[in-house]
Amino acid sequence: MSTQIIRSMLSVPGVRERFIERAREVPADILNFDLEDSVAEADKAKARAMVAAAIPDFPAKGRLIYVRINGLDTPHAELDLEAVVGAWLNGINLPKVDSADDIRQLDHYLTYLERVRGIPSGQVTIIPWIETTEGLARAYEICHASSRLIGAALGGEDFVTSLGVRRTREGVELEYPRAQVAIAARSADLVPIDAPEADFRDLDNFERDITHARGLGFKGKFCIHPTQVDVANKIFAPSPEELGWAKRVVDAYEEGERQGHGAVALDGQMIDRPIVLRAQELLDWQGQVEEQEAALL
């Protein structure tokens, strides 16, 4: 299991001063200052300047400070990096990643900027966004492309556009991409981050949707509105029922080991090593959540 906790990543439009100020108190695990899709082409330079001015003294409060730059195939990407990479930056969200070469290219940029600006090597981490059919086909290679990677995110709207279909409330068109991104990320010990949900008013549906995403292996959610953050933080943490089950499993197995047994019975079910590892992961996950919650206070 990855040691990084990213239950929620809040999008903060880089050109909206009101939203930047509001983000100061939102308990998202990552604040993502966006220079890409939420910013019109005519406002790119303005947003870049606003974010570059805001993040050096932005109160982290246990949160990671990220910037989503424009794609490497645009004229903005290098200007974005030049403006925002500094000692205060934790990472870069890279949109529309189609291959491992995209990650390696960004890694080279960051290595250079860290060196010339006196930033510890490898400080600036990367989260790639898999948002096209080409990117999905190469998800495994993308997720293993750099030691800077800590997570991988699915971009739902761009993906369904790439696929040539429309996005539905039921989300059947994203079922396979979700599973593929979650598997690829987990295979590289990265945090899988689920696609954003545009309807930020219907929190009941949001909770149902991310509960399903968690069942597919996701560990966090990209949030487009502050009201979604508390829901994501709740769902992407073990429930009291899960923790109770996990503690009983581990205790029963450890008692069985002391008696020389490789498997034990609990509530009429056989408990062996894979089940114990799953239970221990839940307990470890809760410990990480508690540490993160303490940091966010």
Contacts in CASP RR format, 6 or more apart in sequence:
PFRMAT RR
TARGET T0000
AUTHOR 0000-0000-0000
METHOD contacts of the structure
MODEL  1
MSTQIIRSMLSVPGVRERFIERAREVPADILNFDLEDSVAEADKAKARAM
VAAAIPDFPAKGRLIYVRINGLDTPHAELDLEAVVGAWLNGINLPKVDSA
DDIRQLDHYLTYLERVRGIPSGQVTIIPWIETTEGLARAYEICHASSRLI
GAALGGEDFVTSLGVRRTREGVELEYPRAQVAIAARSADLVPIDAPEADF
RDLDNFERDITHARGLGFKGKFCIHPTQVDVANKIFAPSPEELGWAKRVV
DAYEEGERQGHGAVALDGQMIDRPIVLRAQELLDWQGQVEEQEAALL
1 189 0 8 1.000
1 281 0 8 1.000
1 284 0 8 1.000
1 285 0 8 1.000
2 150 0 8 1.000
2 151 0 8 1.000
2 189 0 8 1.000
2 190 0 8 1.000
2 191 0 8 1.000
2 219 0 8 1.000
3 288 0 8 1.000
4 150 0 8 1.000
4 151 0 8 1.000
4 191 0 8 1.000
5 29 0 8 1.000
5 191 0 8 1.000
5 288 0 8 1.000
5 289 0 8 1.000
5 291 0 8 1.000
5 292 0 8 1.000
6 29 0 8 1.000
6 30 0 8 1.000
6 64 0 8 1.000
6 150 0 8 1.000
6 151 0 8 1.000
6 191 0 8 1.000
6 193 0 8 1.000
6 219 0 8 1.000
6 220 0 8 1.000
7 29 0 8 1.000
7 219 0 8 1.000
7 220 0 8 1.000
7 221 0 8 1.000
7 232 0 8 1.000
7 233 0 8 1.000
7 235 0 8 1.000
7 236 0 8 1.000
7 237 0 8 1.000
7 289 0 8 1.000
7 292 0 8 1.000
8 27 0 8 1.000
8 28 0 8 1.000
8 29 0 8 1.000
8 30 0 8 1.000
8 220 0 8 1.000
8 221 0 8 1.000
8 223 0 8 1.000
8 228 0 8 1.000
8 229 0 8 1.000
8 232 0 8 1.000
8 233 0 8 1.000
8 236 0 8 1.000
9 28 0 8 1.000
9 29 0 8 1.000
9 30 0 8 1.000
9 31 0 8 1.000
9 32 0 8 1.000
9 66 0 8 1.000
9 127 0 8 1.000
9 153 0 8 1.000
9 193 0 8 1.000
9 220 0 8 1.000
9 221 0 8 1.000
9 222 0 8 1.000
9 223 0 8 1.000
10 23 0 8 1.000
10 26 0 8 1.000
10 28 0 8 1.000
10 30 0 8 1.000
10 31 0 8 1.000
10 32 0 8 1.000
10 223 0 8 1.000
10 224 0 8 1.000
10 226 0 8 1.000
10 229 0 8 1.000
11 32 0 8 1.000
11 34 0 8 1.000
11 38 0 8 1.000
11 68 0 8 1.000
11 196 0 8 1.000
11 222 0 8 1.000
11 223 0 8 1.000
11 224 0 8 1.000
12 19 0 8 1.000
12 20 0 8 1.000
12 23 0 8 1.000
12 31 0 8 1.000
12 32 0 8 1.000
12 33 0 8 1.000
12 34 0 8 1.000
13 19 0 8 1.000
13 20 0 8 1.000
13 34 0 8 1.000
13 38 0 8 1.000
13 39 0 8 1.000
13 47 0 8 1.000
14 20 0 8 1.000
14 33 0 8 1.000
14 34 0 8 1.000
14 35 0 8 1.000
14 38 0 8 1.000
14 39 0 8 1.000
14 47 0 8 1.000
14 50 0 8 1.000
14 51 0 8 1.000
15 38 0 8 1.000
15 39 0 8 1.000
15 40 0 8 1.000
15 43 0 8 1.000
15 46 0 8 1.000
15 47 0 8 1.000
15 50 0 8 1.000
16 38 0 8 1.000
17 50 0 8 1.000
20 33 0 8 1.000
20 50 0 8 1.000
20 51 0 8 1.000
20 54 0 8 1.000
22 226 0 8 1.000
23 31 0 8 1.000
23 226 0 8 1.000
24 58 0 8 1.000
24 59 0 8 1.000
26 226 0 8 1.000
26 229 0 8 1.000
27 63 0 8 1.000
27 229 0 8 1.000
27 230 0 8 1.000
27 233 0 8 1.000
27 296 0 8 1.000
28 63 0 8 1.000
28 223 0 8 1.000
28 226 0 8 1.000
28 229 0 8 1.000
28 233 0 8 1.000
29 63 0 8 1.000
29 64 0 8 1.000
29 233 0 8 1.000
29 292 0 8 1.000
30 63 0 8 1.000
30 64 0 8 1.000
30 65 0 8 1.000
30 66 0 8 1.000
30 90 0 8 1.000
31 58 0 8 1.000
31 63 0 8 1.000
31 64 0 8 1.000
31 65 0 8 1.000
31 66 0 8 1.000
32 66 0 8 1.000
32 67 0 8 1.000
32 68 0 8 1.000
32 93 0 8 1.000
32 222 0 8 1.000
33 51 0 8 1.000
33 54 0 8 1.000
33 55 0 8 1.000
33 65 0 8 1.000
33 66 0 8 1.000
33 67 0 8 1.000
33 68 0 8 1.000
33 84 0 8 1.000
34 67 0 8 1.000
34 68 0 8 1.000
35 44 0 8 1.000
35 47 0 8 1.000
35 48 0 8 1.000
35 51 0 8 1.000
35 67 0 8 1.000
35 68 0 8 1.000
35 69 0 8 1.000
35 70 0 8 1.000
35 76 0 8 1.000
35 80 0 8 1.000
36 68 0 8 1.000
36 69 0 8 1.000
36 70 0 8 1.000
36 71 0 8 1.000
36 95 0 8 1.000
37 95 0 8 1.000
39 47 0 8 1.000
44 70 0 8 1.000
44 76 0 8 1.000
45 79 0 8 1.000
48 76 0 8 1.000
48 79 0 8 1.000
48 80 0 8 1.000
48 83 0 8 1.000
48 84 0 8 1.000
49 83 0 8 1.000
51 67 0 8 1.000
51 83 0 8 1.000
51 84 0 8 1.000
52 83 0 8 1.000
52 84 0 8 1.000
55 65 0 8 1.000
55 67 0 8 1.000
55 84 0 8 1.000
55 88 0 8 1.000
55 89 0 8 1.000
56 86 0 8 1.000
56 88 0 8 1.000
57 88 0 8 1.000
58 65 0 8 1.000
58 88 0 8 1.000
61 295 0 8 1.000
61 296 0 8 1.000
62 292 0 8 1.000
62 295 0 8 1.000
62 296 0 8 1.000
63 296 0 8 1.000
64 90 0 8 1.000
64 91 0 8 1.000
65 88 0 8 1.000
65 89 0 8 1.000
65 90 0 8 1.000
65 91 0 8 1.000
66 89 0 8 1.000
66 90 0 8 1.000
66 91 0 8 1.000
66 92 0 8 1.000
66 93 0 8 1.000
66 127 0 8 1.000
67 80 0 8 1.000
67 84 0 8 1.000
67 89 0 8 1.000
67 91 0 8 1.000
67 92 0 8 1.000
67 93 0 8 1.000
68 92 0 8 1.000
68 93 0 8 1.000
68 94 0 8 1.000
68 95 0 8 1.000
68 129 0 8 1.000
69 76 0 8 1.000
69 77 0 8 1.000
69 80 0 8 1.000
69 81 0 8 1.000
69 84 0 8 1.000
69 92 0 8 1.000
69 93 0 8 1.000
69 94 0 8 1.000
69 95 0 8 1.000
70 76 0 8 1.000
70 77 0 8 1.000
70 80 0 8 1.000
70 95 0 8 1.000
71 77 0 8 1.000
71 94 0 8 1.000
71 95 0 8 1.000
71 96 0 8 1.000
72 94 0 8 1.000
72 102 0 8 1.000
72 105 0 8 1.000
72 106 0 8 1.000
73 96 0 8 1.000
78 109 0 8 1.000
81 92 0 8 1.000
81 109 0 8 1.000
81 110 0 8 1.000
81 113 0 8 1.000
82 113 0 8 1.000
85 92 0 8 1.000
85 110 0 8 1.000
85 113 0 8 1.000
85 114 0 8 1.000
85 117 0 8 1.000
85 119 0 8 1.000
85 124 0 8 1.000
86 113 0 8 1.000
86 117 0 8 1.000
86 119 0 8 1.000
86 124 0 8 1.000
87 117 0 8 1.000
87 118 0 8 1.000
87 119 0 8 1.000
87 123 0 8 1.000
89 123 0 8 1.000
89 124 0 8 1.000
90 123 0 8 1.000
90 124 0 8 1.000
90 125 0 8 1.000
91 124 0 8 1.000
91 125 0 8 1.000
91 126 0 8 1.000
91 127 0 8 1.000
92 106 0 8 1.000
92 110 0 8 1.000
92 124 0 8 1.000
92 125 0 8 1.000
92 126 0 8 1.000
92 127 0 8 1.000
93 126 0 8 1.000
93 127 0 8 1.000
93 129 0 8 1.000
93 153 0 8 1.000
94 102 0 8 1.000
94 103 0 8 1.000
94 106 0 8 1.000
94 126 0 8 1.000
94 127 0 8 1.000
94 128 0 8 1.000
94 129 0 8 1.000
95 129 0 8 1.000
95 131 0 8 1.000
96 129 0 8 1.000
96 131 0 8 1.000
96 132 0 8 1.000
96 158 0 8 1.000
97 103 0 8 1.000
97 128 0 8 1.000
97 129 0 8 1.000
97 130 0 8 1.000
97 131 0 8 1.000
97 135 0 8 1.000
97 142 0 8 1.000
98 132 0 8 1.000
98 134 0 8 1.000
98 135 0 8 1.000
98 138 0 8 1.000
99 134 0 8 1.000
99 135 0 8 1.000
99 138 0 8 1.000
99 141 0 8 1.000
99 142 0 8 1.000
100 138 0 8 1.000
100 141 0 8 1.000
100 142 0 8 1.000
100 144 0 8 1.000
100 145 0 8 1.000
102 128 0 8 1.000
102 142 0 8 1.000
103 126 0 8 1.000
103 128 0 8 1.000
103 142 0 8 1.000
103 145 0 8 1.000
103 146 0 8 1.000
103 148 0 8 1.000
103 149 0 8 1.000
104 145 0 8 1.000
104 146 0 8 1.000
106 126 0 8 1.000
106 146 0 8 1.000
107 126 0 8 1.000
107 145 0 8 1.000
107 146 0 8 1.000
107 148 0 8 1.000
110 122 0 8 1.000
110 124 0 8 1.000
110 126 0 8 1.000
110 148 0 8 1.000
111 121 0 8 1.000
111 122 0 8 1.000
113 119 0 8 1.000
113 124 0 8 1.000
114 120 0 8 1.000
114 121 0 8 1.000
114 122 0 8 1.000
114 123 0 8 1.000
114 124 0 8 1.000
115 121 0 8 1.000
122 147 0 8 1.000
122 148 0 8 1.000
124 148 0 8 1.000
125 148 0 8 1.000
125 149 0 8 1.000
125 150 0 8 1.000
126 146 0 8 1.000
126 148 0 8 1.000
126 149 0 8 1.000
126 150 0 8 1.000
127 149 0 8 1.000
127 150 0 8 1.000
127 151 0 8 1.000
127 152 0 8 1.000
127 153 0 8 1.000
127 193 0 8 1.000
128 142 0 8 1.000
128 143 0 8 1.000
128 145 0 8 1.000
128 149 0 8 1.000
128 151 0 8 1.000
128 152 0 8 1.000
128 153 0 8 1.000
129 152 0 8 1.000
129 153 0 8 1.000
129 154 0 8 1.000
129 155 0 8 1.000
130 136 0 8 1.000
130 139 0 8 1.000
130 142 0 8 1.000
130 152 0 8 1.000
130 153 0 8 1.000
130 154 0 8 1.000
130 155 0 8 1.000
130 159 0 8 1.000
130 177 0 8 1.000
130 181 0 8 1.000
130 184 0 8 1.000
131 154 0 8 1.000
131 155 0 8 1.000
131 156 0 8 1.000
131 158 0 8 1.000
131 159 0 8 1.000
131 162 0 8 1.000
132 158 0 8 1.000
132 159 0 8 1.000
132 162 0 8 1.000
133 159 0 8 1.000
133 162 0 8 1.000
133 163 0 8 1.000
134 162 0 8 1.000
135 142 0 8 1.000
136 159 0 8 1.000
136 177 0 8 1.000
136 180 0 8 1.000
136 181 0 8 1.000
139 152 0 8 1.000
139 180 0 8 1.000
139 181 0 8 1.000
139 184 0 8 1.000
139 185 0 8 1.000
140 184 0 8 1.000
140 187 0 8 1.000
140 188 0 8 1.000
142 152 0 8 1.000
142 184 0 8 1.000
143 149 0 8 1.000
143 151 0 8 1.000
143 152 0 8 1.000
143 184 0 8 1.000
143 185 0 8 1.000
143 187 0 8 1.000
143 188 0 8 1.000
143 190 0 8 1.000
144 187 0 8 1.000
144 188 0 8 1.000
149 188 0 8 1.000
149 190 0 8 1.000
150 190 0 8 1.000
150 191 0 8 1.000
151 185 0 8 1.000
151 190 0 8 1.000
151 191 0 8 1.000
151 192 0 8 1.000
151 193 0 8 1.000
152 181 0 8 1.000
152 184 0 8 1.000
152 185 0 8 1.000
152 188 0 8 1.000
152 190 0 8 1.000
152 191 0 8 1.000
152 192 0 8 1.000
152 193 0 8 1.000
153 181 0 8 1.000
153 192 0 8 1.000
153 193 0 8 1.000
153 194 0 8 1.000
153 195 0 8 1.000
153 222 0 8 1.000
154 174 0 8 1.000
154 177 0 8 1.000
154 178 0 8 1.000
154 181 0 8 1.000
154 192 0 8 1.000
154 193 0 8 1.000
154 194 0 8 1.000
154 195 0 8 1.000
155 195 0 8 1.000
155 196 0 8 1.000
155 222 0 8 1.000
156 167 0 8 1.000
156 174 0 8 1.000
156 177 0 8 1.000
156 195 0 8 1.000
156 196 0 8 1.000
157 167 0 8 1.000
157 195 0 8 1.000
157 196 0 8 1.000
157 198 0 8 1.000
159 174 0 8 1.000
159 177 0 8 1.000
159 195 0 8 1.000
160 166 0 8 1.000
160 167 0 8 1.000
160 173 0 8 1.000
160 174 0 8 1.000
163 173 0 8 1.000
165 173 0 8 1.000
166 173 0 8 1.000
167 173 0 8 1.000
167 174 0 8 1.000
169 205 0 8 1.000
174 195 0 8 1.000
175 216 0 8 1.000
178 194 0 8 1.000
178 195 0 8 1.000
178 213 0 8 1.000
178 216 0 8 1.000
178 218 0 8 1.000
179 216 0 8 1.000
181 192 0 8 1.000
182 192 0 8 1.000
182 216 0 8 1.000
182 217 0 8 1.000
182 218 0 8 1.000
185 191 0 8 1.000
185 192 0 8 1.000
186 192 0 8 1.000
186 217 0 8 1.000
191 219 0 8 1.000
191 220 0 8 1.000
192 217 0 8 1.000
192 218 0 8 1.000
192 219 0 8 1.000
192 220 0 8 1.000
193 218 0 8 1.000
193 219 0 8 1.000
193 220 0 8 1.000
193 221 0 8 1.000
193 222 0 8 1.000
194 210 0 8 1.000
194 213 0 8 1.000
194 218 0 8 1.000
194 220 0 8 1.000
194 221 0 8 1.000
194 222 0 8 1.000
195 222 0 8 1.000
196 221 0 8 1.000
196 222 0 8 1.000
196 223 0 8 1.000
196 224 0 8 1.000
197 205 0 8 1.000
197 206 0 8 1.000
197 209 0 8 1.000
197 210 0 8 1.000
197 221 0 8 1.000
197 224 0 8 1.000
197 228 0 8 1.000
198 224 0 8 1.000
199 205 0 8 1.000
199 206 0 8 1.000
200 206 0 8 1.000
200 224 0 8 1.000
200 225 0 8 1.000
200 227 0 8 1.000
200 228 0 8 1.000
203 227 0 8 1.000
203 228 0 8 1.000
203 231 0 8 1.000
206 228 0 8 1.000
206 231 0 8 1.000
207 231 0 8 1.000
207 235 0 8 1.000
210 218 0 8 1.000
210 220 0 8 1.000
210 221 0 8 1.000
210 231 0 8 1.000
210 232 0 8 1.000
210 235 0 8 1.000
210 236 0 8 1.000
211 235 0 8 1.000
213 220 0 8 1.000
213 221 0 8 1.000
214 220 0 8 1.000
214 235 0 8 1.000
214 236 0 8 1.000
218 236 0 8 1.000
219 236 0 8 1.000
220 232 0 8 1.000
220 236 0 8 1.000
221 228 0 8 1.000
221 232 0 8 1.000
221 235 0 8 1.000
221 236 0 8 1.000
223 229 0 8 1.000
223 232 0 8 1.000
237 285 0 8 1.000
237 286 0 8 1.000
237 289 0 8 1.000
238 246 0 8 1.000
238 282 0 8 1.000
238 283 0 8 1.000
238 285 0 8 1.000
238 286 0 8 1.000
238 289 0 8 1.000
242 282 0 8 1.000
243 282 0 8 1.000
243 283 0 8 1.000
243 286 0 8 1.000
245 279 0 8 1.000
245 282 0 8 1.000
246 278 0 8 1.000
246 279 0 8 1.000
246 280 0 8 1.000
246 282 0 8 1.000
246 283 0 8 1.000
247 279 0 8 1.000
247 283 0 8 1.000
248 266 0 8 1.000
249 266 0 8 1.000
249 271 0 8 1.000
249 275 0 8 1.000
249 276 0 8 1.000
249 279 0 8 1.000
250 276 0 8 1.000
250 279 0 8 1.000
250 280 0 8 1.000
250 283 0 8 1.000
252 264 0 8 1.000
252 266 0 8 1.000
252 271 0 8 1.000
253 264 0 8 1.000
253 271 0 8 1.000
253 276 0 8 1.000
255 264 0 8 1.000
256 262 0 8 1.000
256 264 0 8 1.000
262 272 0 8 1.000
262 273 0 8 1.000
263 270 0 8 1.000
263 271 0 8 1.000
263 272 0 8 1.000
263 273 0 8 1.000
264 270 0 8 1.000
264 271 0 8 1.000
265 271 0 8 1.000
END
